[in-house]
Amino acid sequence: MKAAYIEQFGGPEVVKYGDLPDPSAGAGQIVVDAFAASVNGADWKVRVGRHGPQKFPLVLGRDFSGVVSAVGTGVTDLRIGDEVFGVLELGREGAYAEKVFIAASLVAKKPDGVSHVDAAALALTGLTALVSVEDSLKLKSGETILIQGGAGGMASFAIQLAKHLGARVITTASAANAAYLRDIGADQVIDYNTTDFTKAVSNVDAVLETVGGDVATRSFSVLKPGGRAAFIASGKTAPTPTRSDVTALRPYAGRDRRHLDRVAALYQAGVIRRPEITLYRLSEAVEATRASEARHVKGKLVFKVR
């Protein structure tokens, strides 16, 4: 199979495109012929070594959409030819490839009428947004949430989800993305290049932080007493709150079919739009990972594998 992989940690230039052995399906597993794979912000961090030691060659990537091409023993709910999408097991990379193996229980059937590109774009972003907004923050109708870095794939999904739940949504972004974010439901967009969000926002019920760095720690200051903040860009644990009357949460984005089914249902119901997508060929993985690392992506970067 063709794949985009690394044999050492480093910059975008260490990403190679070439042939690797085809995977096989073990007990409880399937092999998927991938039609699309998504690029996520975690991928370049894996590439540079921030996620710890890895076994090389390492195929990058976490979420995908495609067609089941092999079924292992014990798998009874999926068949060869089924169209599925999913996210690889927590801590495992390998989606930038023509073939992906995964535990069958972790994938969901791709709905008819949803393209493989859209399904791949929505998989990990949607799962993470659901876990963050619904499971961790437990956002309620009538509350106000600040979503940092709203133009990213996960954050834009979260904006739409929060509006669907009945919340007031404030987000930060560059001025170039303000119209897009208002169009998908943001009530207020703060230009982070010209405005300090801590001066423009106060007394919110919840914060979803997707940027990291000092933006994370400064986010505590805009919460009301009893407020809560969820962090997905600050490592494996949430930052320590700078005040005692708020709660810091680190969402656990485990993999399961239930969340993926909900992603698909929200999309089919028109609650969530597909993000703005920039397509790459798998052979263009160097360019894609470079764009992702620049951290000014609007929407999602997706490989069209087949």
C-alpha positions in Angstrom: 0.0 0.0 0.0 1.0 3.6 -0.4 1.4 5.6 2.8 2.8 8.9 4.2 5.1 8.0 7.0 8.2 9.1 9.0 11.4 7.2 9.9 12.6 9.8 12.3 11.3 12.9 14.2 11.7 16.3 12.6 10.2 19.0 10.4 7.8 18.5 7.4 10.7 17.3 5.3 11.0 14.0 7.2 7.6 12.9 5.9 8.0 10.3 3.1 5.5 8.9 0.6 6.0 5.3 -0.5 5.2 1.6 -0.2 4.6 -0.2 3.1 3.3 -3.7 3.8 -0.5 -4.1 3.7 -2.1 -4.6 7.1 -4.2 -7.7 8.0 -7.2 -8.0 10.2 -6.7 -9.8 13.5 -9.4 -11.1 15.8 -12.1 -8.4 16.3 -10.5 -6.2 13.6 -11.2 -5.0 10.1 -9.1 -3.6 7.3 -10.5 -0.5 5.6 -9.5 0.6 2.1 -9.3 4.3 2.8 -10.8 6.8 0.5 -10.1 9.8 2.6 -8.0 10.7 5.7 -8.1 13.8 7.9 -5.2 16.0 9.0 -5.3 17.0 12.7 -3.3 19.4 14.8 -1.9 16.4 16.8 -0.3 14.9 13.7 2.6 17.4 13.4 3.2 17.1 17.1 3.6 13.4 16.7 5.9 14.1 13.8 8.3 16.2 15.9 8.3 13.8 18.8 6.1 15.6 21.3 3.9 12.5 21.9 6.8 10.4 23.1 8.8 7.5 21.6 7.4 5.8 18.5 8.2 2.7 16.5 9.4 3.5 13.0 8.4 3.6 10.2 5.4 5.4 11.6 2.4 6.2 9.5 0.8 9.4 10.7 -2.9 10.3 11.0 -5.9 9.2 13.1 -9.2 9.5 11.3 -10.4 8.1 8.0 -13.3 7.0 5.8 -13.4 4.1 3.4 -14.7 0.6 2.6 -14.2 -2.6 4.6 -11.9 -4.9 2.6 -11.2 -7.6 5.2 -12.9 -8.9 8.4 -11.2 -10.7 11.2 -12.6 -13.5 13.3 -15.3 -12.6 15.7 -16.6 -9.6 13.7 -20.3 -10.1 13.0 -21.7 -6.6 12.6 -19.7 -5.5 9.6 -19.1 -7.0 6.2 -16.7 -6.6 3.3 -18.1 -3.7 1.2 -19.5 -1.7 4.1 -18.7 2.0 4.0 -17.4 3.1 7.4 -15.6 6.0 9.1 -13.7 6.2 12.3 -10.8 7.2 14.5 -7.9 4.9 15.3 -7.4 3.6 18.9 -6.3 6.1 21.4 -2.5 6.5 21.2 -2.2 4.9 17.7 -1.4 6.6 14.4 -1.8 5.2 10.9 -4.5 6.8 8.9 -2.3 8.4 6.2 -2.4 5.2 4.1 -4.4 3.4 1.5 -5.3 0.7 4.0 -6.1 1.0 7.7 -6.7 -1.7 10.3 -8.8 -1.0 13.4 -11.0 -2.7 16.0 -14.3 -3.2 14.3 -16.2 -1.9 17.4 -14.6 1.6 17.0 -15.9 2.4 13.5 -19.4 3.6 12.4 -21.2 3.0 9.2 -20.9 6.0 6.9 -24.4 7.3 6.1 -25.6 7.3 2.5 -25.2 10.7 0.9 -22.2 11.6 3.0 -19.0 11.7 1.1 -15.8 9.9 2.3 -14.1 13.3 2.4 -16.8 14.8 4.6 -16.9 11.8 6.9 -13.1 11.8 7.4 -13.2 15.6 8.1 -15.9 15.2 10.8 -14.7 12.1 12.6 -12.1 13.1 15.2 -13.2 16.8 15.3 -16.8 15.8 15.9 -16.0 13.1 18.5 -13.7 15.6 20.4 -16.3 18.4 20.2 -19.1 16.1 21.5 -16.9 14.8 24.4 -15.8 18.4 25.3 -19.1 20.2 25.0 -21.6 17.6 26.0 -19.8 15.1 28.2 -17.2 17.3 30.0 -18.6 20.9 30.0 -22.2 19.6 30.1 -23.3 22.8 28.4 -26.9 23.8 28.9 -29.4 25.9 27.1 -29.2 29.6 28.1 -25.5 29.4 29.1 -22.7 31.4 27.5 -19.6 29.7 26.2 -16.3 31.1 24.9 -14.7 28.9 22.3 -11.1 29.8 21.6 -9.8 29.5 18.0 -13.1 29.1 16.4 -12.0 28.7 12.8 -10.4 25.3 13.4 -12.2 22.1 12.5 -13.1 21.0 16.0 -13.9 24.5 17.3 -16.2 25.2 14.3 -18.1 21.9 15.1 -18.3 22.9 18.7 -19.7 26.4 17.8 -22.6 24.7 15.9 -23.2 22.1 18.6 -23.3 24.8 21.3 -25.9 26.8 19.3 -27.9 23.6 18.8 -27.9 23.1 22.6 -29.2 26.6 23.1 -26.1 28.4 24.3 -24.8 31.9 23.5 -21.5 31.5 21.7 -18.5 33.8 21.7 -15.4 32.9 19.8 -11.9 34.2 19.0 -10.5 34.2 15.5 -8.8 36.4 12.9 -10.9 39.1 11.2 -10.7 37.1 8.0 -12.7 34.3 9.5 -15.3 36.4 11.3 -18.0 36.2 8.6 -17.6 32.5 8.3 -17.9 32.0 12.1 -21.0 34.2 12.4 -22.5 32.3 9.5 -22.2 29.0 11.4 -23.7 30.4 14.5 -21.2 32.5 16.6 -23.0 35.4 18.3 -19.8 37.3 18.9 -16.4 37.1 17.2 -13.3 38.6 18.8 -10.4 39.4 16.6 -7.4 38.1 18.6 -5.0 40.2 16.5 -6.5 43.5 17.7 -8.4 42.7 20.9 -7.5 41.1 24.2 -10.3 38.7 24.9 -10.0 39.1 28.6 -11.0 42.8 28.1 -13.9 41.9 25.8 -15.4 38.9 27.7 -16.4 38.3 31.3 -18.7 36.2 33.4 -19.1 33.3 31.0 -20.3 29.9 32.1 -17.9 27.8 30.1 -14.7 28.0 28.0 -13.6 25.5 25.4 -9.9 26.1 24.8 -8.3 24.8 21.6 -5.2 27.1 21.3 -2.9 26.4 24.2 -0.1 28.5 25.6 -0.9 31.6 27.6 -4.4 31.7 26.0 -5.2 28.7 28.1 -4.2 30.1 31.5 -5.7 33.5 30.7 -9.0 31.9 29.9 -9.7 31.3 33.6 -10.1 35.0 34.2 -13.3 35.3 32.0 -15.3 32.6 33.9 -18.0 33.4 36.3 -17.7 31.9 39.8 -18.5 28.2 39.5 -17.6 28.3 35.8 -15.7 25.5 34.0 -13.1 25.3 31.3 -12.2 22.4 29.0 -8.7 22.3 27.5 -7.7 20.2 24.5 -4.4 21.9 23.5 -2.5 22.0 26.8 -1.2 18.4 27.0 -2.5 15.4 28.8 -3.7 17.4 31.8 -5.6 20.6 32.2 -3.7 23.7 33.4 -4.0 24.5 37.1 -6.7 27.2 37.6 -5.4 30.6 38.6 -8.5 30.9 40.9 -10.2 28.6 43.3 -13.8 29.1 42.3 -13.6 27.5 38.8 -13.1 24.0 37.4 -10.4 22.9 34.9 -11.3 19.9 32.8 -9.3 17.8 30.3 -11.8 16.0 28.1 -11.1 12.3 27.4 -11.7 11.8 23.8 -11.9 8.0 23.8 -12.9 6.1 20.7 -16.4 4.6 20.3 -19.1 4.0 17.8 -21.7 5.8 19.8 -20.1 9.2 19.4 -19.5 8.7 15.7 -23.1 7.7 15.2 -24.1 11.0 16.9 -21.7 12.9 14.6 -23.3 11.4 11.6 -26.8 12.0 12.9 -26.1 15.7 13.6 -24.6 16.1 10.2 -27.5 14.4 8.4 -30.0 16.5 10.4 -28.3 19.7 9.2 -27.3 20.7 12.7 -23.6 20.6 11.7 -22.3 21.7 8.3 -19.2 20.2 6.7 -16.2 22.4 7.5 -14.4 24.3 4.8 -12.1 21.6 3.4 -8.7 21.9 1.6 -7.9 18.7 -0.3 -4.5 17.2 -0.7 -3.3 14.1 -2.4 -1.5 11.6 -0.1 1.7 12.2 -2.0 1.4 15.9 -0.8 1.7 15.0 2.9 4.8 17.3 3.3 2.7 20.3 2.2 -0.3 19.3 4.3 1.7 18.8 7.5 3.5 22.1 7.0 0.2 23.9 6.6 -1.2 22.2 9.7 1.8 23.2 11.8 1.4 26.8 10.7 -1.8 26.7 12.9 -3.8 29.1 10.7 -6.0 26.5 9.1 -9.6 27.4 8.3 -11.8 24.3 8.6 -10.1 21.0 7.7 -7.2 19.6 5.7 -8.2 16.3 4.1 -6.3 13.7 2.0 -8.3 12.3 -0.9 -6.6 8.9 -0.9 -8.5 7.2 -3.7 
